[in-house]
Amino acid sequence: MRNYHRWAALAGAAFLTVANVTVSMADVVGGGESLETAVTVAGPEDSGQTAPAGDASQQPGAPLGEQGATAQENQNQTQDPGSAPQPSEGTANRVIRVGDGQSSGAAADSGSTAAPGGSGSSSVDYSQGPGFFPGGGQTAPSQTALPGQSEDIQIFDVTNPVVLTTAKYSYDQMVQDINTLQQKYSSRMHVNPIGTSLDGRAIYDCIIGNQAAPRHILIQGGIHGREYLNPMLLMQQMEMILVNYDTGSFHGNPLSSMFDQVAIHFVPMTNPDGVTISQFGIDGIRSQQLKDAISTCYVMDSAAGRGGDLGTYLSRWKANAQGVDLNLNFDALWAEVYSVGYPSYSGFKGTAPGSEPETQAMMNLYSSQYPWKAVIHYHSMGDVIYWDIPGNKVQPESAQLANLMSVVTGGYRMLPSEGGGGYKDWIQLGNNPVPSVTLETGRVSCPIPISEYALIWAQNRLTWAYAMEWVMGR
Ligand SMILES: [Zn+2]
């Protein structure tokens, strides 16, 4: 019975698989997007390396993607953010017909989605996962059938939440919310500062559940400044867990007993300075030395044709406050990581691996005594999942976790990653490797408008619960 319900819930997600991939591809192809995950439209065999065919706005040959964060990517991103394709209203609830690859609404032109490595060509075929819909001709359930709405999942969204949905969820707001949650749920949540950013902002590890549990999961986001919807997502996941902790259940298991066995660490904002720059510009930074460093980045980027309008430039800031892209700064194939040659809003890997305090904080957390079993990294954008790296010591397990997350999110497309320098890469290549996946939320360029958030929330509200169940079964 329990398994039946589980498959049924996942089937709801699978229904959306086709639709989401279609929408994602249509947006990317139709809008000429490249962005952080330009590889969205590249096949898995060459992802991270090759520009998608047929996109005249890109030059072939330059490494792209999350790990690459390159001049090529940045060049494309100097375009006005207003040029990003806007989602049509009601996308999440549109009627989807499965089986013919078509959906109504914005994705009706899905013929254009026949990009290399299109929706059917993931290296791991998650469409064969549990609960895959049996055939065509059916009308998929609406968004309310996503995992989490199933009758054997008693985990409900929060009414009158502490963590409000807002267009620019700031570091200061996050700190205030963490304090409020800690006061309200002091026995369920423990907060540890794990480091300090260059501009003096504490980086927090929020642990929910039994700190002595034999299994720990790490979920982190906001390592890239402009991806600041994800810190809000993680904070809302945390609050939902805390509110449902004593009464909720997942596939028949009380949450309270699950959290006896598994603790989840949330590091919602790994790069608070970068988030602050993206949201508030140079004025958000306190140190004059760092303000000057940001200005220098702008001068250098402008000279390289990567500048443009200052306000737009700063809103697209990914790096930390001295222009190091933290997700290129980890000691994972670092010497081979493609990098721009100077501190920049994006794509500079730093002068040495692990050179930045934010990088060190995350390395130290992972190197601590916790018995890690899985790590989820939240980035944006693309509705894709990166799960691999050359030399990955936990490849089958990472693929399995990614496969699960692909189904749970309603069809985020699995792609291997190349390059290196990322936190995920460092974990998969290191001395204590555990299954590790990067979920890239959102369909449009960063900073992602708040109008996209409802869909992102629906796709990701229960990723933590599925991850818990998965590590408990291993
Ligand atoms: Zn990112």
Residues whose N, C-alpha, C, O or C-beta is under 5 A from the ligand:
A	BS01	ZN	H224 H379 S380
